[in-house]
């Protein structure tokens, strides 16, 4: 399995920084098939019956006395079929609905057969000399991590979720938070993919290995590439990686406890057009160990 994943990671490097995302070649198809063959871990919400499709439905959840909201997209499916789950976090002063529209995660979820969730940030985040809606940035801030943990619990009770395939991604401030979740919720998330936002997490210590794909732009003037490279180096140290293989502007570190891939393209501060499908293929290739039953 490790050799198959290595072939996939190298294939992803070629696609990651090129013009669009090509269809999988023979090696990548074999790698994805091997990952797809890993048995799911059904959540408590798996039951008899069928589930109707959900399209951008807004729901709320009360955590520590605070009402938080999120959008859900899901395909029609048997209610006993465990589905992967992707959390996607908007940028600073953004919104769940705007991020959902731009990234097209909802449409891809209904097409590919997984659950996409777009949580809403909180409104008193201080960043870039102003205050707006966003996400926590530091390991000593737990407000948003507690929300995500409670959200995962609620979704696992409500729907048939594959607990081996819970993932997170996000843009800008949402990317910083995604990387932070990779450390703080390593017991729950199998892989994370921050876009246009990540940094060195310093003393944070993940409970177990998490696969990481970092996507950043060389022309980004809002989040400088040096910050994303510091995140790359932090994850490589944390996952005890060896040397990096570089191809077309992307790096894949070898002999890691979990895959670490860094893709730096020519874009500025934006979500690249092929990022959603690229990230989904990375997630598909990286099912995790089942979380401990609570």
NORCORLIN-V911649 format. One line per field, one symbol per residue. ss: DSSP state (h for helix, s for strand, l for the rest). psi: psi as a letter, one per 30 degrees, with the letter a starting at -180 (. if undefined). A space follows every 10 residues. Layout:
ss = ???
psi = ???
//
This chain:
ss = lhhhhhhhhh hhhhhhllll lllllhhhhh hhhhhhllll lsllllllls sllsssssss sssllsssss ssssllssll llsssssssl lllllhhhhh hhhlhhhhhh hhllsssssl lsssssslls ssssllllll llhhhhhhhh hhhhhhhhll ssssssssss slhhhhhhhh hhhhllllll ssssslllll llllllllll ssssssslll llllhhhhhh hhhhhhhhll lllsssslls ssslllllls ssssslllll llllhhhhhh hhhhllllll llll
psi = eeeeeeeeee eeeefegaja jllkaeeeee eeeeeffkkl jklfgklkal klkkjhkkll kkkhgkklll kkkllklkfg jkklkkkkkl lkgaleeeee eefgeeeeef efhlkkkjlk alfhkkkhgl kakbllfkfg kfeeeeeeee eeeeeeeelj kjffiklkll kcefeeeeee efefhffeke llikkhjllk gcgkjkflkk kkjkklkfgj fejkfeeeee eeeeeeeegh lblkkkkhgl kkklhlelkj kkjjaflbil jlegeeeeee eeeefikakk lkk.
//
